[in-house]
């Protein structure tokens, strides 16, 4: 197999991480909203945890973006 083909396959697989991170953030806030509608008095205490979870998920998405850029332009 040509090394360039392997590079593009690896970059495509790493790019999946960005989409999966977006799905994770949607899942976090969807579940938070569902819980907040069921128990509004506990929503304020859980909002910070939802933001921390979203930040961690976005951080993994940004990390996978950096891996894609590294594979495409450096290697």
PyMOL Python script that loads the backbone (N, CA, C, O; Angstrom):
from pymol import cmd

cmd.read_pdbstr("""\
ATOM      1  N   UNK A   1       0.851  -1.174   0.000  1.00  0.00           N
ATOM      2  CA  UNK A   1       0.000   0.000   0.000  1.00  0.00           C
ATOM      3  C   UNK A   1       0.895   1.236   0.000  1.00  0.00           C
ATOM      4  O   UNK A   1       1.938   1.285   0.652  1.00  0.00           O
ATOM      5  N   UNK A   2       0.453   2.206  -0.741  1.00  0.00           N
ATOM      6  CA  UNK A   2       1.178   3.460  -0.847  1.00  0.00           C
ATOM      7  C   UNK A   2       1.126   4.213   0.490  1.00  0.00           C
ATOM      8  O   UNK A   2       0.069   4.259   1.118  1.00  0.00           O
ATOM      9  N   UNK A   3       2.231   4.796   0.934  1.00  0.00           N
ATOM     10  CA  UNK A   3       2.211   5.514   2.226  1.00  0.00           C
ATOM     11  C   UNK A   3       1.232   6.684   2.255  1.00  0.00           C
ATOM     12  O   UNK A   3       0.705   7.027   3.313  1.00  0.00           O
ATOM     13  N   UNK A   4       0.989   7.296   1.102  1.00  0.00           N
ATOM     14  CA  UNK A   4       0.057   8.428   1.072  1.00  0.00           C
ATOM     15  C   UNK A   4      -1.370   7.944   1.347  1.00  0.00           C
ATOM     16  O   UNK A   4      -2.144   8.624   2.021  1.00  0.00           O
ATOM     17  N   UNK A   5      -1.706   6.773   0.826  1.00  0.00           N
ATOM     18  CA  UNK A   5      -3.041   6.219   1.073  1.00  0.00           C
ATOM     19  C   UNK A   5      -3.224   5.929   2.560  1.00  0.00           C
ATOM     20  O   UNK A   5      -4.275   6.219   3.131  1.00  0.00           O
ATOM     21  N   UNK A   6      -2.195   5.355   3.181  1.00  0.00           N
ATOM     22  CA  UNK A   6      -2.249   5.088   4.616  1.00  0.00           C
ATOM     23  C   UNK A   6      -2.386   6.357   5.433  1.00  0.00           C
ATOM     24  O   UNK A   6      -3.069   6.382   6.456  1.00  0.00           O
ATOM     25  N   UNK A   7      -1.722   7.422   4.966  1.00  0.00           N
ATOM     26  CA  UNK A   7      -1.820   8.700   5.665  1.00  0.00           C
ATOM     27  C   UNK A   7      -3.248   9.232   5.624  1.00  0.00           C
ATOM     28  O   UNK A   7      -3.756   9.722   6.632  1.00  0.00           O
ATOM     29  N   UNK A   8      -3.892   9.139   4.477  1.00  0.00           N
ATOM     30  CA  UNK A   8      -5.264   9.631   4.363  1.00  0.00           C
ATOM     31  C   UNK A   8      -6.255   8.749   5.114  1.00  0.00           C
ATOM     32  O   UNK A   8      -7.228   9.252   5.675  1.00  0.00           O
ATOM     33  N   UNK A   9      -6.020   7.458   5.130  1.00  0.00           N
ATOM     34  CA  UNK A   9      -6.889   6.576   5.909  1.00  0.00           C
ATOM     35  C   UNK A   9      -6.760   6.893   7.395  1.00  0.00           C
ATOM     36  O   UNK A   9      -7.765   6.960   8.104  1.00  0.00           O
ATOM     37  N   UNK A  10      -5.532   7.089   7.871  1.00  0.00           N
ATOM     38  CA  UNK A  10      -5.316   7.439   9.279  1.00  0.00           C
ATOM     39  C   UNK A  10      -5.928   8.778   9.629  1.00  0.00           C
ATOM     40  O   UNK A  10      -6.497   8.937  10.709  1.00  0.00           O
ATOM     41  N   UNK A  11      -5.819   9.753   8.721  1.00  0.00           N
ATOM     42  CA  UNK A  11      -6.415  11.067   8.983  1.00  0.00           C
ATOM     43  C   UNK A  11      -7.936  10.974   9.006  1.00  0.00           C
ATOM     44  O   UNK A  11      -8.588  11.643   9.807  1.00  0.00           O
ATOM     45  N   UNK A  12      -8.505  10.145   8.127  1.00  0.00           N
ATOM     46  CA  UNK A  12      -9.957   9.975   8.123  1.00  0.00           C
ATOM     47  C   UNK A  12     -10.453   9.315   9.395  1.00  0.00           C
ATOM     48  O   UNK A  12     -11.487   9.702   9.941  1.00  0.00           O
ATOM     49  N   UNK A  13      -9.713   8.315   9.869  1.00  0.00           N
ATOM     50  CA  UNK A  13     -10.108   7.663  11.120  1.00  0.00           C
ATOM     51  C   UNK A  13      -9.965   8.614  12.305  1.00  0.00           C
ATOM     52  O   UNK A  13     -10.788   8.597  13.220  1.00  0.00           O
ATOM     53  N   UNK A  14      -8.927   9.439  12.289  1.00  0.00           N
ATOM     54  CA  UNK A  14      -8.770  10.409  13.376  1.00  0.00           C
ATOM     55  C   UNK A  14      -9.850  11.485  13.305  1.00  0.00           C
ATOM     56  O   UNK A  14     -10.256  12.028  14.333  1.00  0.00           O
ATOM     57  N   UNK A  15     -10.318  11.794  12.094  1.00  0.00           N
ATOM     58  CA  UNK A  15     -11.363  12.807  11.947  1.00  0.00           C
ATOM     59  C   UNK A  15     -12.688  12.327  12.525  1.00  0.00           C
ATOM     60  O   UNK A  15     -13.537  13.147  12.874  1.00  0.00           O
ATOM     61  N   UNK A  16     -12.880  11.019  12.631  1.00  0.00           N
ATOM     62  CA  UNK A  16     -14.096  10.509  13.261  1.00  0.00           C
ATOM     63  C   UNK A  16     -14.212  10.995  14.704  1.00  0.00           C
ATOM     64  O   UNK A  16     -15.317  11.169  15.216  1.00  0.00           O
ATOM     65  N   UNK A  17     -13.083  11.211  15.349  1.00  0.00           N
ATOM     66  CA  UNK A  17     -13.091  11.682  16.729  1.00  0.00           C
ATOM     67  C   UNK A  17     -13.763  13.028  16.885  1.00  0.00           C
ATOM     68  O   UNK A  17     -14.379  13.297  17.916  1.00  0.00           O
ATOM     69  N   UNK A  18     -13.654  13.889  15.866  1.00  0.00           N
ATOM     70  CA  UNK A  18     -14.306  15.194  15.954  1.00  0.00           C
ATOM     71  C   UNK A  18     -15.822  15.051  15.930  1.00  0.00           C
ATOM     72  O   UNK A  18     -16.523  15.704  16.703  1.00  0.00           O
ATOM     73  N   UNK A  19     -16.324  14.203  15.050  1.00  0.00           N
ATOM     74  CA  UNK A  19     -17.764  13.979  14.999  1.00  0.00           C
ATOM     75  C   UNK A  19     -18.284  13.301  16.249  1.00  0.00           C
ATOM     76  O   UNK A  19     -19.358  13.637  16.747  1.00  0.00           O
ATOM     77  N   UNK A  20     -17.522  12.348  16.752  1.00  0.00           N
ATOM     78  CA  UNK A  20     -17.947  11.654  17.963  1.00  0.00           C
ATOM     79  C   UNK A  20     -17.912  12.578  19.180  1.00  0.00           C
ATOM     80  O   UNK A  20     -18.729  12.434  20.090  1.00  0.00           O
ATOM     81  N   UNK A  21     -16.973  13.526  19.202  1.00  0.00           N
ATOM     82  CA  UNK A  21     -16.955  14.505  20.296  1.00  0.00           C
ATOM     83  C   UNK A  21     -18.185  15.403  20.236  1.00  0.00           C
ATOM     84  O   UNK A  21     -18.749  15.755  21.272  1.00  0.00           O
ATOM     85  N   UNK A  22     -18.599  15.772  19.035  1.00  0.00           N
ATOM     86  CA  UNK A  22     -19.812  16.590  18.893  1.00  0.00           C
ATOM     87  C   UNK A  22     -21.036  15.808  19.360  1.00  0.00           C
ATOM     88  O   UNK A  22     -21.925  16.363  20.006  1.00  0.00           O
ATOM     89  N   UNK A  23     -21.079  14.524  19.032  1.00  0.00           N
ATOM     90  CA  UNK A  23     -22.193  13.699  19.507  1.00  0.00           C
ATOM     91  C   UNK A  23     -22.169  13.579  21.024  1.00  0.00           C
ATOM     92  O   UNK A  23     -23.222  13.547  21.661  1.00  0.00           O
ATOM     93  N   UNK A  24     -20.982  13.511  21.604  1.00  0.00           N
ATOM     94  CA  UNK A  24     -20.863  13.424  23.057  1.00  0.00           C
ATOM     95  C   UNK A  24     -21.357  14.685  23.749  1.00  0.00           C
ATOM     96  O   UNK A  24     -22.027  14.610  24.779  1.00  0.00           O
ATOM     97  N   UNK A  25     -21.029  15.838  23.190  1.00  0.00           N
ATOM     98  CA  UNK A  25     -21.496  17.098  23.776  1.00  0.00           C
ATOM     99  C   UNK A  25     -23.017  17.191  23.678  1.00  0.00           C
ATOM    100  O   UNK A  25     -23.677  17.628  24.622  1.00  0.00           O
ATOM    101  N   UNK A  26     -23.564  16.787  22.552  1.00  0.00           N
ATOM    102  CA  UNK A  26     -25.021  16.779  22.412  1.00  0.00           C
ATOM    103  C   UNK A  26     -25.675  15.835  23.406  1.00  0.00           C
ATOM    104  O   UNK A  26     -26.730  16.139  23.963  1.00  0.00           O
ATOM    105  N   UNK A  27     -25.050  14.699  23.623  1.00  0.00           N
ATOM    106  CA  UNK A  27     -25.575  13.728  24.589  1.00  0.00           C
ATOM    107  C   UNK A  27     -25.521  14.299  26.007  1.00  0.00           C
ATOM    108  O   UNK A  27     -26.465  14.127  26.779  1.00  0.00           O
ATOM    109  N   UNK A  28     -24.441  14.965  26.349  1.00  0.00           N
ATOM    110  CA  UNK A  28     -24.299  15.551  27.682  1.00  0.00           C
ATOM    111  C   UNK A  28     -25.393  16.581  27.943  1.00  0.00           C
ATOM    112  O   UNK A  28     -26.069  16.526  28.970  1.00  0.00           O
ATOM    113  N   UNK A  29     -25.569  17.520  27.013  1.00  0.00           N
ATOM    114  CA  UNK A  29     -26.547  18.576  27.246  1.00  0.00           C
ATOM    115  C   UNK A  29     -27.979  18.085  27.079  1.00  0.00           C
ATOM    116  O   UNK A  29     -28.889  18.607  27.723  1.00  0.00           O
ATOM    117  N   UNK A  30     -28.192  17.082  26.219  1.00  0.00           N
ATOM    118  CA  UNK A  30     -29.525  16.498  26.109  1.00  0.00           C
ATOM    119  C   UNK A  30     -29.949  15.821  27.397  1.00  0.00           C
ATOM    120  O   UNK A  30     -31.084  15.978  27.847  1.00  0.00           O
ATOM    121  N   UNK A  31     -29.036  15.071  27.988  1.00  0.00           N
ATOM    122  CA  UNK A  31     -29.345  14.408  29.262  1.00  0.00           C
ATOM    123  C   UNK A  31     -29.474  15.419  30.403  1.00  0.00           C
ATOM    124  O   UNK A  31     -30.292  15.247  31.306  1.00  0.00           O
ATOM    125  N   UNK A  32     -28.657  16.475  30.352  1.00  0.00           N
ATOM    126  CA  UNK A  32     -28.783  17.513  31.378  1.00  0.00           C
ATOM    127  C   UNK A  32     -30.155  18.190  31.291  1.00  0.00           C
ATOM    128  O   UNK A  32     -30.810  18.423  32.307  1.00  0.00           O
ATOM    129  N   UNK A  33     -30.572  18.500  30.068  1.00  0.00           N
ATOM    130  CA  UNK A  33     -31.871  19.155  29.903  1.00  0.00           C
ATOM    131  C   UNK A  33     -33.006  18.243  30.338  1.00  0.00           C
ATOM    132  O   UNK A  33     -33.972  18.691  30.956  1.00  0.00           O
ATOM    133  N   UNK A  34     -32.886  16.977  30.017  1.00  0.00           N
ATOM    134  CA  UNK A  34     -33.907  16.017  30.441  1.00  0.00           C
ATOM    135  C   UNK A  34     -33.986  15.941  31.965  1.00  0.00           C
ATOM    136  O   UNK A  34     -35.077  15.932  32.536  1.00  0.00           O
ATOM    137  N   UNK A  35     -32.837  15.887  32.613  1.00  0.00           N
ATOM    138  CA  UNK A  35     -32.818  15.841  34.075  1.00  0.00           C
ATOM    139  C   UNK A  35     -33.284  17.136  34.701  1.00  0.00           C
ATOM    140  O   UNK A  35     -33.951  17.130  35.735  1.00  0.00           O
ATOM    141  N   UNK A  36     -32.930  18.260  34.066  1.00  0.00           N
ATOM    142  CA  UNK A  36     -33.339  19.555  34.615  1.00  0.00           C
ATOM    143  C   UNK A  36     -34.848  19.749  34.518  1.00  0.00           C
ATOM    144  O   UNK A  36     -35.452  20.386  35.381  1.00  0.00           O
ATOM    145  N   UNK A  37     -35.451  19.207  33.478  1.00  0.00           N
ATOM    146  CA  UNK A  37     -36.902  19.327  33.353  1.00  0.00           C
ATOM    147  C   UNK A  37     -37.624  18.421  34.338  1.00  0.00           C
ATOM    148  O   UNK A  37     -38.741  18.722  34.760  1.00  0.00           O
ATOM    149  N   UNK A  38     -36.997  17.325  34.702  1.00  0.00           N
ATOM    150  CA  UNK A  38     -37.617  16.427  35.677  1.00  0.00           C
ATOM    151  C   UNK A  38     -37.466  16.943  37.104  1.00  0.00           C
ATOM    152  O   UNK A  38     -38.378  16.813  37.920  1.00  0.00           O
ATOM    153  N   UNK A  39     -36.303  17.533  37.400  1.00  0.00           N
ATOM    154  CA  UNK A  39     -36.040  18.019  38.753  1.00  0.00           C
ATOM    155  C   UNK A  39     -35.380  19.398  38.658  1.00  0.00           C
ATOM    156  O   UNK A  39     -34.156  19.494  38.739  1.00  0.00           O
ATOM    157  N   UNK A  40     -36.159  20.454  38.491  1.00  0.00           N
ATOM    158  CA  UNK A  40     -35.593  21.786  38.291  1.00  0.00           C
ATOM    159  C   UNK A  40     -34.773  22.306  39.474  1.00  0.00           C
ATOM    160  O   UNK A  40     -33.877  23.131  39.292  1.00  0.00           O
ATOM    161  N   UNK A  41     -35.075  21.830  40.677  1.00  0.00           N
ATOM    162  CA  UNK A  41     -34.334  22.345  41.838  1.00  0.00           C
ATOM    163  C   UNK A  41     -32.889  21.840  41.859  1.00  0.00           C
ATOM    164  O   UNK A  41     -32.033  22.474  42.476  1.00  0.00           O
ATOM    165  N   UNK A  42     -32.603  20.729  41.208  1.00  0.00           N
ATOM    166  CA  UNK A  42     -31.235  20.188  41.192  1.00  0.00           C
ATOM    167  C   UNK A  42     -30.448  20.638  39.967  1.00  0.00           C
ATOM    168  O   UNK A  42     -29.270  20.308  39.837  1.00  0.00           O
ATOM    169  N   UNK A  43     -31.079  21.382  39.073  1.00  0.00           N
ATOM    170  CA  UNK A  43     -30.427  21.760  37.820  1.00  0.00           C
ATOM    171  C   UNK A  43     -29.241  22.691  38.053  1.00  0.00           C
ATOM    172  O   UNK A  43     -28.221  22.571  37.376  1.00  0.00           O
ATOM    173  N   UNK A  44     -29.364  23.621  39.009  1.00  0.00           N
ATOM    174  CA  UNK A  44     -28.276  24.562  39.247  1.00  0.00           C
ATOM    175  C   UNK A  44     -27.026  23.869  39.751  1.00  0.00           C
ATOM    176  O   UNK A  44     -25.915  24.268  39.403  1.00  0.00           O
ATOM    177  N   UNK A  45     -27.186  22.857  40.549  1.00  0.00           N
ATOM    178  CA  UNK A  45     -26.030  22.150  41.087  1.00  0.00           C
ATOM    179  C   UNK A  45     -25.338  21.266  40.067  1.00  0.00           C
ATOM    180  O   UNK A  45     -24.161  20.942  40.231  1.00  0.00           O
ATOM    181  N   UNK A  46     -26.046  20.868  39.013  1.00  0.00           N
ATOM    182  CA  UNK A  46     -25.474  19.970  38.018  1.00  0.00           C
ATOM    183  C   UNK A  46     -24.971  20.698  36.775  1.00  0.00           C
ATOM    184  O   UNK A  46     -24.300  20.092  35.940  1.00  0.00           O
ATOM    185  N   UNK A  47     -25.281  21.973  36.638  1.00  0.00           N
ATOM    186  CA  UNK A  47     -24.891  22.698  35.431  1.00  0.00           C
ATOM    187  C   UNK A  47     -23.378  22.790  35.291  1.00  0.00           C
ATOM    188  O   UNK A  47     -22.853  22.663  34.185  1.00  0.00           O
ATOM    189  N   UNK A  48     -22.674  23.008  36.388  1.00  0.00           N
ATOM    190  CA  UNK A  48     -21.217  23.094  36.345  1.00  0.00           C
ATOM    191  C   UNK A  48     -20.622  21.770  35.893  1.00  0.00           C
ATOM    192  O   UNK A  48     -19.673  21.752  35.110  1.00  0.00           O
ATOM    193  N   UNK A  49     -21.166  20.674  36.373  1.00  0.00           N
ATOM    194  CA  UNK A  49     -20.675  19.353  35.959  1.00  0.00           C
ATOM    195  C   UNK A  49     -20.943  19.109  34.480  1.00  0.00           C
ATOM    196  O   UNK A  49     -20.130  18.483  33.800  1.00  0.00           O
ATOM    197  N   UNK A  50     -22.071  19.594  33.974  1.00  0.00           N
ATOM    198  CA  UNK A  50     -22.365  19.447  32.550  1.00  0.00           C
ATOM    199  C   UNK A  50     -21.366  20.248  31.717  1.00  0.00           C
ATOM    200  O   UNK A  50     -20.911  19.780  30.673  1.00  0.00           O
ATOM    201  N   UNK A  51     -21.025  21.450  32.175  1.00  0.00           N
ATOM    202  CA  UNK A  51     -20.041  22.254  31.444  1.00  0.00           C
ATOM    203  C   UNK A  51     -18.658  21.615  31.469  1.00  0.00           C
ATOM    204  O   UNK A  51     -17.942  21.657  30.469  1.00  0.00           O
ATOM    205  N   UNK A  52     -18.275  21.028  32.587  1.00  0.00           N
ATOM    206  CA  UNK A  52     -16.977  20.361  32.673  1.00  0.00           C
ATOM    207  C   UNK A  52     -16.945  19.154  31.741  1.00  0.00           C
ATOM    208  O   UNK A  52     -15.948  18.927  31.054  1.00  0.00           O
ATOM    209  N   UNK A  53     -18.014  18.389  31.713  1.00  0.00           N
ATOM    210  CA  UNK A  53     -18.085  17.250  30.805  1.00  0.00           C
ATOM    211  C   UNK A  53     -18.033  17.670  29.348  1.00  0.00           C
ATOM    212  O   UNK A  53     -17.374  17.022  28.535  1.00  0.00           O
ATOM    213  N   UNK A  54     -18.722  18.748  29.016  1.00  0.00           N
ATOM    214  CA  UNK A  54     -18.692  19.245  27.644  1.00  0.00           C
ATOM    215  C   UNK A  54     -17.298  19.752  27.283  1.00  0.00           C
ATOM    216  O   UNK A  54     -16.837  19.547  26.160  1.00  0.00           O
ATOM    217  N   UNK A  55     -16.631  20.405  28.214  1.00  0.00           N
ATOM    218  CA  UNK A  55     -15.284  20.900  27.944  1.00  0.00           C
ATOM    219  C   UNK A  55     -14.310  19.749  27.724  1.00  0.00           C
ATOM    220  O   UNK A  55     -13.436  19.834  26.862  1.00  0.00           O
ATOM    221  N   UNK A  56     -14.451  18.688  28.486  1.00  0.00           N
ATOM    222  CA  UNK A  56     -13.584  17.526  28.289  1.00  0.00           C
ATOM    223  C   UNK A  56     -13.860  16.858  26.945  1.00  0.00           C
ATOM    224  O   UNK A  56     -12.926  16.447  26.255  1.00  0.00           O
ATOM    225  N   UNK A  57     -15.122  16.748  26.571  1.00  0.00           N
ATOM    226  CA  UNK A  57     -15.463  16.150  25.281  1.00  0.00           C
ATOM    227  C   UNK A  57     -14.945  17.012  24.133  1.00  0.00           C
ATOM    228  O   UNK A  57     -14.420  16.484  23.154  1.00  0.00           O
ATOM    229  N   UNK A  58     -15.086  18.322  24.242  1.00  0.00           N
ATOM    230  CA  UNK A  58     -14.564  19.210  23.207  1.00  0.00           C
ATOM    231  C   UNK A  58     -13.047  19.164  23.153  1.00  0.00           C
ATOM    232  O   UNK A  58     -12.458  19.272  22.077  1.00  0.00           O
ATOM    233  N   UNK A  59     -12.415  19.005  24.301  1.00  0.00           N
ATOM    234  CA  UNK A  59     -10.958  18.882  24.318  1.00  0.00           C
ATOM    235  C   UNK A  59     -10.493  17.661  23.547  1.00  0.00           C
ATOM    236  O   UNK A  59      -9.487  17.720  22.840  1.00  0.00           O
ATOM    237  N   UNK A  60     -11.214  16.556  23.674  1.00  0.00           N
ATOM    238  CA  UNK A  60     -10.865  15.366  22.904  1.00  0.00           C
ATOM    239  C   UNK A  60     -11.109  15.582  21.417  1.00  0.00           C
ATOM    240  O   UNK A  60     -10.353  15.072  20.589  1.00  0.00           O
ATOM    241  N   UNK A  61     -12.147  16.324  21.066  1.00  0.00           N
ATOM    242  CA  UNK A  61     -12.389  16.654  19.664  1.00  0.00           C
ATOM    243  C   UNK A  61     -11.285  17.519  19.084  1.00  0.00           C
ATOM    244  O   UNK A  61     -10.850  17.308  17.952  1.00  0.00           O
ATOM    245  N   UNK A  62     -10.835  18.486  19.857  1.00  0.00           N
ATOM    246  CA  UNK A  62      -9.739  19.344  19.401  1.00  0.00           C
ATOM    247  C   UNK A  62      -8.452  18.548  19.293  1.00  0.00           C
ATOM    248  O   UNK A  62      -7.661  18.777  18.377  1.00  0.00           O
ATOM    249  N   UNK A  63      -8.225  17.616  20.211  1.00  0.00           N
ATOM    250  CA  UNK A  63      -7.042  16.759  20.135  1.00  0.00           C
ATOM    251  C   UNK A  63      -7.072  15.911  18.866  1.00  0.00           C
ATOM    252  O   UNK A  63      -6.042  15.753  18.211  1.00  0.00           O
ATOM    253  N   UNK A  64      -8.222  15.369  18.513  1.00  0.00           N
ATOM    254  CA  UNK A  64      -8.301  14.572  17.288  1.00  0.00           C
ATOM    255  C   UNK A  64      -8.101  15.460  16.056  1.00  0.00           C
ATOM    256  O   UNK A  64      -7.542  15.005  15.058  1.00  0.00           O
ATOM    257  N   UNK A  65      -8.548  16.713  16.111  1.00  0.00           N
ATOM    258  CA  UNK A  65      -8.285  17.650  15.015  1.00  0.00           C
ATOM    259  C   UNK A  65      -6.791  17.906  14.862  1.00  0.00           C
ATOM    260  O   UNK A  65      -6.284  17.977  13.743  1.00  0.00           O
ATOM    261  N   UNK A  66      -6.093  18.045  15.971  1.00  0.00           N
ATOM    262  CA  UNK A  66      -4.639  18.253  15.923  1.00  0.00           C
ATOM    263  C   UNK A  66      -3.950  17.023  15.332  1.00  0.00           C
ATOM    264  O   UNK A  66      -2.983  17.158  14.583  1.00  0.00           O
ATOM    265  N   UNK A  67      -4.434  15.840  15.659  1.00  0.00           N
ATOM    266  CA  UNK A  67      -3.862  14.615  15.090  1.00  0.00           C
ATOM    267  C   UNK A  67      -4.089  14.582  13.588  1.00  0.00           C
ATOM    268  O   UNK A  67      -3.193  14.190  12.840  1.00  0.00           O
ATOM    269  N   UNK A  68      -5.276  14.989  13.127  1.00  0.00           N
ATOM    270  CA  UNK A  68      -5.550  15.021  11.687  1.00  0.00           C
ATOM    271  C   UNK A  68      -4.608  15.986  10.983  1.00  0.00           C
ATOM    272  O   UNK A  68      -4.024  15.643   9.955  1.00  0.00           O
ATOM    273  N   UNK A  69      -4.454  17.181  11.522  1.00  0.00           N
ATOM    274  CA  UNK A  69      -3.565  18.169  10.912  1.00  0.00           C
ATOM    275  C   UNK A  69      -2.131  17.655  10.910  1.00  0.00           C
ATOM    276  O   UNK A  69      -1.404  17.834   9.933  1.00  0.00           O
ATOM    277  N   UNK A  70      -1.727  17.021  11.996  1.00  0.00           N
ATOM    278  CA  UNK A  70      -0.373  16.451  12.069  1.00  0.00           C
ATOM    279  C   UNK A  70      -0.179  15.376  10.994  1.00  0.00           C
ATOM    280  O   UNK A  70       0.850  15.350  10.320  1.00  0.00           O
ATOM    281  N   UNK A  71      -1.153  14.503  10.839  1.00  0.00           N
ATOM    282  CA  UNK A  71      -1.017  13.435   9.846  1.00  0.00           C
ATOM    283  C   UNK A  71      -1.003  13.972   8.416  1.00  0.00           C
ATOM    284  O   UNK A  71      -0.265  13.469   7.569  1.00  0.00           O
ATOM    285  N   UNK A  72      -1.812  14.985   8.150  1.00  0.00           N
ATOM    286  CA  UNK A  72      -1.898  15.484   6.790  1.00  0.00           C
ATOM    287  C   UNK A  72      -0.706  16.351   6.393  1.00  0.00           C
ATOM    288  O   UNK A  72      -0.253  16.278   5.251  1.00  0.00           O
ATOM    289  N   UNK A  73      -0.195  17.159   7.297  1.00  0.00           N
ATOM    290  CA  UNK A  73       0.784  18.152   6.896  1.00  0.00           C
ATOM    291  C   UNK A  73       2.198  17.922   7.423  1.00  0.00           C
ATOM    292  O   UNK A  73       3.139  18.534   6.917  1.00  0.00           O
ATOM    293  N   UNK A  74       2.376  17.061   8.421  1.00  0.00           N
ATOM    294  CA  UNK A  74       3.707  16.872   8.983  1.00  0.00           C
ATOM    295  C   UNK A  74       4.297  15.540   8.568  1.00  0.00           C
ATOM    296  O   UNK A  74       5.450  15.474   8.143  1.00  0.00           O
ATOM    297  N   UNK A  75       3.523  14.492   8.687  1.00  0.00           N
ATOM    298  CA  UNK A  75       4.052  13.157   8.382  1.00  0.00           C
ATOM    299  C   UNK A  75       4.097  12.948   6.893  1.00  0.00           C
ATOM    300  O   UNK A  75       4.512  11.884   6.432  1.00  0.00           O
TER     301      UNK A  75
END
""", "prot")
cmd.dss("prot")
cmd.show_as("cartoon", "prot")
cmd.util.cbc("prot")
cmd.orient("prot")
